[in-house]
Amino acid sequence: MAYAWAAACFLLAAQESDWVETRFHRVHLKNGNQIDGQLRKETEKQIVLGTAAGEMTIRREQIDRVEVVKSRAPREKPKPAARAAPAETTTRIGRSPKLTELLDRYRATPPEEKYAFVAALMKTDGVTADALARQIESADEAGKARIAEILLIMKAKDALPALYELLSSPDPSVRAHALFVVGELGVPSAAAQVRPLVKDKEARVREAAVVALDALGDWDAIDLLVDLAHDPERAVRTRAVQAALGIARKDQRTSEAVDALASGVDRARPEAKVDLLLGLGRSGYKDAWKTIAACLADGDVRVRAAGGVALGELGAAGAKDAILDRLSVERDRRVRLVVGDAAVRLKLLEAAPYFIEWLGAPDADTRTAGEQHLRSLSGHDFGADAGKWATWWRVARLQP
């Protein structure tokens, strides 16, 4: 679609060096929770999802639906090499085999047999959810992810006290994995333990805290999430906006969340303003158009372009005059393209003169967009012939 093409044009050109576009799968569970990750394997009985905490197997009976989500995330910064794990470990869970051996066996177990493996594990003498959770702190990164998956398969709510202790670990990776499990276990009262970590010094932990609060549906955290919409790290900002809106939808309080997010647009830095506008555009709350439209005159081209994208996604009829006004004065090619897409989404026939003018633009992208938009609005196809389009417009403008 022309709209998607123009939006990508802006996003890639404006912040090419800092951000990359990503696609991921969002699994909506029947209990109302969501899990984001990459779909690794799919069978009639289950799916395997790669998550921040490692691969997770989810039974079909637990799933409401799976959707593909397109998003943008900060380009990964080089990470220091992880320290090698000791060649031997004596960590044990009660009287169970060594932790590394147990996790290796779990990793080697086929996805369709993992639930049976965990069921047998739970019957092993000395193996408890509490003891297993505590091993997150000593396990390597892969081990942490596998322990997290096992605890979720076990639905190990009795591990929560141990997980709460891990939230104070000096290791940010431990805190992040513990947050993931706490959130996915879905015990509402756990939110009180999670909220303080939205102010963690590590961006990875702040993001994990946001994801956990979203999974827990914690409306009491809405003010914290609104504040995080101004976080210096984009991954945290976008997650916070998504979480605030997601929680609000569950509580049928979307208007309150949108108003809270919108109230911070004026004071936001350009980078944060972009993410807020895109979030408001995806909110589905039509009255948000006023806040978005006001940003079409912003001095930062990225903000104006984000406003155009957001208005197109929101599809609010009230934005008609703001869109047409911007088309009449905007000189930045990227912004014109996304605002033009918004006009087509709102089926604004009055935008036709601008698109006829685009047919004579010096760049091919604008000429192509003008032709496509005219076809979409009119139902006719006069190609790139500006004269025929002008003749059509002289007649069409007089029709009711």
C-alpha positions as CSV (number, residue, x, y, z in Angstrom):
1,M,0.0,0.0,0.0
2,A,1.1,3.5,-0.7
3,Y,0.5,4.4,3.0
4,A,2.9,1.7,4.3
5,W,5.5,2.7,1.7
6,A,5.5,6.3,2.6
7,A,5.6,5.6,6.3
8,A,8.6,3.4,5.8
9,C,10.2,6.2,3.7
10,F,10.0,8.5,6.6
11,L,11.1,6.1,9.3
12,L,14.1,4.9,7.3
13,A,15.2,8.3,6.2
14,A,14.8,10.1,9.5
15,Q,16.4,7.8,11.9
16,E,18.3,5.2,9.7
17,S,21.4,5.2,11.9
18,D,19.7,4.7,15.2
19,W,16.7,2.4,14.6
20,V,15.8,-0.7,12.8
21,E,12.3,-2.0,11.8
22,T,11.4,-5.3,13.3
23,R,8.6,-7.8,13.0
24,F,7.5,-10.1,15.8
25,H,4.6,-12.3,16.7
26,R,2.2,-11.4,19.5
27,V,0.4,-14.4,21.1
28,H,-2.9,-13.4,22.7
29,L,-3.7,-15.9,25.5
30,K,-7.2,-16.8,26.6
31,N,-6.5,-15.5,30.0
32,G,-6.0,-12.0,28.6
33,N,-2.2,-11.9,28.7
34,Q,0.1,-11.4,25.7
35,I,3.5,-12.8,24.9
36,D,5.7,-11.2,22.3
37,G,8.5,-13.1,20.4
38,Q,9.5,-14.8,17.2
39,L,7.5,-17.9,16.0
40,R,10.0,-20.7,15.8
41,K,7.8,-23.7,15.2
42,E,4.1,-24.4,14.8
43,T,2.1,-27.7,15.0
44,E,-1.5,-28.6,15.4
45,K,-1.1,-28.8,19.2
46,Q,1.4,-26.1,20.1
47,I,3.7,-23.3,19.0
48,V,7.3,-22.5,20.0
49,L,7.9,-18.8,20.5
50,G,11.4,-17.3,20.9
51,T,11.1,-14.7,23.6
52,A,13.4,-12.4,25.5
53,A,13.8,-15.1,28.1
54,G,14.4,-17.9,25.6
55,E,12.2,-20.3,23.7
56,M,8.7,-21.0,25.1
57,T,6.3,-23.7,24.1
58,I,2.6,-22.7,24.3
59,R,-0.3,-25.2,23.9
60,R,-2.9,-24.3,21.3
61,E,-5.7,-24.6,24.0
62,Q,-4.1,-21.7,25.8
63,I,-4.1,-19.4,22.7
64,D,-6.8,-17.0,21.6
65,R,-5.0,-15.8,18.5
66,V,-1.6,-14.9,17.1
67,E,-0.8,-11.7,15.2
68,V,2.2,-10.3,13.4
69,V,3.3,-6.9,14.7
70,K,5.6,-4.5,12.9
71,S,7.5,-2.2,15.1
72,R,10.8,-0.3,15.4
73,A,13.4,-0.9,17.9
74,P,16.8,0.7,18.7
75,R,19.7,-0.8,16.8
76,E,21.6,-3.2,19.2
77,K,24.7,-1.7,20.7
78,P,27.8,-4.0,20.8
79,K,27.8,-6.0,24.1
80,P,30.9,-7.1,26.0
81,A,31.6,-10.7,25.6
82,A,30.0,-12.8,28.3
83,R,32.3,-14.4,30.8
84,A,32.7,-18.1,30.2
85,A,30.8,-20.3,32.5
86,P,32.9,-22.6,34.8
87,A,33.8,-25.9,33.3
88,E,32.1,-27.7,36.2
89,T,29.3,-26.8,38.4
90,T,28.1,-28.3,41.7
91,T,24.8,-26.4,41.7
92,R,22.1,-28.8,42.7
93,I,18.3,-28.6,43.2
94,G,17.7,-30.6,46.3
95,R,18.8,-34.1,45.5
96,S,18.3,-33.6,41.7
97,P,21.1,-33.9,39.2
98,K,23.4,-31.0,38.4
99,L,21.5,-28.0,37.2
100,T,23.4,-27.8,33.9
101,E,22.6,-31.5,33.2
102,L,19.0,-31.0,33.9
103,L,18.8,-27.9,31.7
104,D,20.7,-29.7,28.9
105,R,18.2,-32.5,29.0
106,Y,15.3,-30.0,28.9
107,R,16.9,-28.2,25.9
108,A,17.3,-31.5,24.0
109,T,13.7,-32.5,24.7
110,P,11.5,-32.1,21.6
111,P,8.9,-29.2,21.9
112,E,6.0,-31.6,22.0
113,E,7.5,-33.5,24.9
114,K,8.5,-30.5,27.1
115,Y,5.3,-30.5,29.1
116,A,5.7,-34.2,29.9
117,F,9.4,-33.5,30.9
118,V,8.4,-30.8,33.3
119,A,5.5,-32.9,34.7
120,A,8.1,-35.6,35.5
121,L,10.5,-33.1,36.9
122,M,7.9,-31.8,39.3
123,K,7.6,-35.3,40.7
124,T,11.4,-35.6,41.2
125,D,12.4,-35.8,44.8
126,G,13.9,-32.5,46.0
127,V,12.8,-30.4,42.9
128,T,10.6,-27.5,43.9
129,A,9.6,-24.4,42.0
130,D,11.1,-22.2,44.7
131,A,14.5,-24.0,44.5
132,L,14.5,-23.9,40.7
133,A,13.7,-20.2,40.7
134,R,16.6,-19.4,42.9
135,Q,19.0,-21.0,40.4
136,I,18.3,-18.2,37.9
137,E,20.9,-16.2,39.7
138,S,23.7,-18.7,39.1
139,A,22.7,-20.0,35.7
140,D,24.2,-18.6,32.5
141,E,22.0,-16.7,30.0
142,A,20.7,-19.7,28.2
143,G,20.1,-21.5,31.6
144,K,18.1,-18.5,32.9
145,A,15.9,-18.6,29.9
146,R,15.2,-22.3,30.2
147,I,14.5,-22.0,33.9
148,A,12.0,-19.2,33.2
149,E,10.3,-21.4,30.6
150,I,10.1,-24.4,33.0
151,L,8.6,-22.2,35.7
152,L,5.9,-21.0,33.4
153,I,5.1,-24.5,32.2
154,M,4.9,-25.5,35.9
155,K,2.6,-22.4,36.5
156,A,4.9,-22.0,39.5
157,K,3.1,-19.4,41.6
158,D,4.7,-20.8,44.7
159,A,8.0,-19.6,43.2
160,L,6.9,-16.0,43.6
161,P,8.7,-15.3,46.9
162,A,12.0,-16.4,45.5
163,L,11.4,-14.4,42.3
164,Y,10.6,-11.3,44.4
165,E,14.0,-11.7,46.1
166,L,15.7,-11.9,42.7
167,L,14.2,-8.5,41.8
168,S,16.9,-7.1,44.1
169,S,19.8,-9.0,42.5
170,P,22.8,-6.9,41.5
171,D,22.7,-8.6,38.1
172,P,20.4,-6.9,35.6
173,S,19.9,-10.1,33.7
174,V,18.6,-11.8,36.7
175,R,16.2,-9.0,37.5
176,A,15.0,-9.0,33.9
177,H,14.4,-12.8,33.8
178,A,12.6,-12.7,37.2
179,L,10.4,-9.9,36.0
180,F,9.5,-11.9,32.9
181,V,8.3,-14.9,34.9
182,V,6.5,-12.7,37.5
183,G,4.6,-11.0,34.8
184,E,3.6,-14.1,32.9
185,L,2.5,-16.0,36.0
186,G,-0.3,-13.4,36.1
187,V,-0.9,-12.9,39.8
188,P,-2.3,-9.3,40.1
189,S,-0.8,-8.7,43.6
190,A,2.7,-9.2,42.1
191,A,2.4,-5.8,40.5
192,A,3.4,-4.1,43.7
193,Q,6.7,-5.9,43.6
194,V,7.2,-4.9,39.9
195,R,6.4,-1.2,40.0
196,P,9.6,0.0,41.6
197,L,11.7,-1.5,38.8
198,V,10.3,0.9,36.2
199,K,12.9,3.3,37.7
200,D,15.8,0.8,37.5
201,K,19.1,2.2,36.2
202,E,19.3,-0.5,33.5
203,A,17.1,0.1,30.4
204,R,16.7,-3.7,29.9
205,V,15.2,-4.0,33.4
206,R,12.9,-1.0,32.9
207,E,11.6,-2.5,29.7
208,A,11.1,-5.9,31.4
209,A,9.2,-4.2,34.2
210,V,6.9,-2.5,31.7
211,V,6.2,-5.8,29.9
212,A,5.4,-7.5,33.3
213,L,3.0,-4.7,34.3
214,D,1.3,-5.0,30.9
215,A,0.9,-8.8,31.4
216,L,-0.5,-8.2,34.9
217,G,-2.9,-5.5,33.6
218,D,-1.9,-3.2,36.4
219,W,-4.0,0.0,36.0
220,D,-2.4,1.4,39.2
221,A,0.9,1.7,37.2
222,I,-0.6,3.9,34.5
223,D,1.1,7.1,35.8
224,L,4.5,5.3,35.9
225,L,4.0,4.1,32.3
226,V,3.0,7.6,31.1
227,D,6.3,8.9,32.7
228,L,8.3,6.2,30.9
229,A,6.9,7.4,27.6
230,H,9.7,10.1,28.0
231,D,12.4,7.6,28.8
232,P,15.8,8.2,27.1
233,E,15.7,4.7,25.6
234,R,13.3,4.2,22.7
235,A,12.6,0.5,23.5
236,V,11.4,1.5,26.9
237,R,9.3,4.4,25.5
238,T,7.5,2.4,22.9
239,R,6.8,-0.5,25.4
240,A,5.5,2.0,27.9
241,V,3.1,3.6,25.5
242,Q,1.9,0.1,24.3
243,A,1.5,-1.1,27.8
244,A,-0.5,2.0,28.9
245,L,-2.9,1.6,26.0
246,G,-3.1,-2.1,26.4
247,I,-4.0,-2.0,30.1
248,A,-6.5,0.8,29.5
249,R,-8.3,-1.3,26.9
250,K,-8.6,-4.2,29.3
251,D,-10.1,-1.8,31.9
252,Q,-12.2,0.0,29.3
253,R,-10.4,3.2,30.2
254,T,-8.8,4.1,26.9
255,S,-9.8,7.7,27.0
256,E,-8.1,8.2,30.3
257,A,-4.8,6.7,29.1
258,V,-4.9,8.6,25.9
259,D,-5.5,11.9,27.7
260,A,-2.6,11.2,30.1
261,L,-0.3,10.4,27.2
262,A,-1.5,13.4,25.1
263,S,-0.9,15.7,28.0
264,G,2.8,15.1,27.8
265,V,3.3,15.6,24.1
266,D,4.1,19.3,24.2
267,R,6.9,18.9,26.8
268,A,8.4,15.8,25.1
269,R,11.7,15.8,23.3
270,P,11.4,15.2,19.5
271,E,12.3,11.5,19.8
272,A,9.8,10.9,22.5
273,K,7.2,13.0,20.8
274,V,7.5,10.8,17.7
275,D,6.7,7.7,19.7
276,L,3.9,9.3,21.6
277,L,2.2,10.4,18.4
278,L,2.6,7.0,16.8
279,G,1.1,5.4,20.0
280,L,-1.8,7.8,19.9
281,G,-2.4,7.0,16.3
282,R,-2.7,3.3,17.1
283,S,-4.9,3.9,20.1
284,G,-8.2,3.8,18.2
285,Y,-9.4,6.8,20.3
286,K,-10.6,9.2,17.6
287,D,-10.6,12.3,19.8
288,A,-6.8,12.0,19.9
289,W,-6.7,13.6,16.5
290,K,-6.5,17.2,17.9
291,T,-3.3,16.5,19.8
292,I,-1.8,14.8,16.8
293,A,-2.9,17.4,14.3
294,A,-1.3,20.2,16.3
295,C,2.1,18.5,15.7
296,L,1.8,18.8,11.9
297,A,3.2,22.3,12.3
298,D,6.1,21.2,14.5
299,G,9.5,22.5,13.6
300,D,11.0,19.0,13.6
301,V,10.4,17.1,10.4
302,R,10.4,13.8,12.2
303,V,7.5,15.0,14.4
304,R,5.5,16.3,11.5
305,A,6.0,13.0,9.6
306,A,5.0,11.0,12.7
307,G,1.9,13.2,13.0
308,G,0.9,12.4,9.4
309,V,1.4,8.6,10.0
310,A,-0.6,8.8,13.2
311,L,-3.5,10.6,11.6
312,G,-3.6,8.1,8.8
313,E,-3.7,5.2,11.3
314,L,-6.3,6.8,13.5
315,G,-8.6,7.7,10.6
316,A,-10.5,10.4,12.5
317,A,-12.7,12.5,10.2
318,G,-12.2,15.5,12.4
319,A,-8.6,15.8,11.1
320,K,-9.8,16.6,7.6
321,D,-9.0,20.4,7.6
322,A,-5.7,19.9,9.4
323,I,-4.5,17.4,6.7
324,L,-5.6,19.5,3.8
325,D,-3.9,22.6,5.4
326,R,-0.7,20.7,5.8
327,L,-0.8,19.5,2.2
328,S,-1.1,23.1,1.0
329,V,2.0,24.4,2.9
330,E,4.4,21.4,3.5
331,R,7.6,21.5,1.7
332,D,9.4,18.4,3.0
333,R,8.9,15.6,0.6
334,R,8.8,12.9,3.2
335,V,6.1,14.7,5.2
336,R,4.0,15.4,2.2
337,L,4.0,11.7,1.3
338,V,2.8,10.5,4.7
339,V,0.2,13.3,5.0
340,G,-1.0,12.4,1.5
341,D,-1.4,8.9,2.6
342,A,-3.5,10.1,5.5
343,A,-5.7,12.1,3.1
344,V,-6.4,8.9,1.1
345,R,-7.1,6.9,4.1
346,L,-9.7,9.5,5.1
347,K,-11.0,9.5,1.5
348,L,-10.5,13.2,1.2
349,L,-11.5,14.0,-2.4
350,E,-10.5,17.6,-1.8
351,A,-6.9,16.5,-1.7
352,A,-7.0,15.7,-5.5
353,P,-5.6,19.1,-6.7
354,Y,-2.4,18.5,-4.6
355,F,-2.0,15.0,-6.1
356,I,-2.5,16.4,-9.6
357,E,0.3,18.8,-8.8
358,W,2.5,16.0,-7.6
359,L,2.4,14.4,-11.1
360,G,4.9,17.1,-12.2
361,A,7.2,16.7,-9.2
362,P,10.9,16.3,-9.9
363,D,11.2,13.0,-7.9
364,A,9.7,9.7,-9.0
365,D,8.4,8.8,-5.6
366,T,6.1,11.8,-5.4
367,R,4.9,11.3,-9.0
368,T,4.1,7.7,-8.3
369,A,2.3,8.5,-5.1
370,G,0.3,11.2,-6.8
371,E,-0.9,8.8,-9.5
372,Q,-1.7,6.1,-7.0
373,H,-3.7,8.4,-4.7
374,L,-5.7,9.8,-7.6
375,R,-6.7,6.3,-8.7
376,S,-7.7,5.5,-5.1
377,L,-9.8,8.6,-4.7
378,S,-11.5,8.6,-8.1
379,G,-11.8,5.1,-9.2
380,H,-10.4,6.1,-12.6
381,D,-7.0,5.5,-14.2
382,F,-5.6,8.3,-16.3
383,G,-2.0,7.3,-15.6
384,A,0.4,10.2,-15.2
385,D,-1.7,12.5,-17.6
386,A,-2.1,15.6,-15.5
387,G,-4.4,17.2,-18.1
388,K,-6.9,14.3,-18.0
389,W,-6.9,14.4,-14.2
390,A,-7.5,18.1,-14.2
391,T,-10.5,17.6,-16.5
392,W,-11.8,14.9,-14.2
393,W,-11.4,17.2,-11.2
394,R,-13.3,20.1,-12.7
395,V,-16.3,17.8,-13.0
396,A,-15.9,15.9,-9.8
397,R,-15.6,19.0,-7.6
398,L,-19.1,20.1,-8.6
399,Q,-20.7,16.8,-7.7
400,P,-22.4,16.5,-4.3
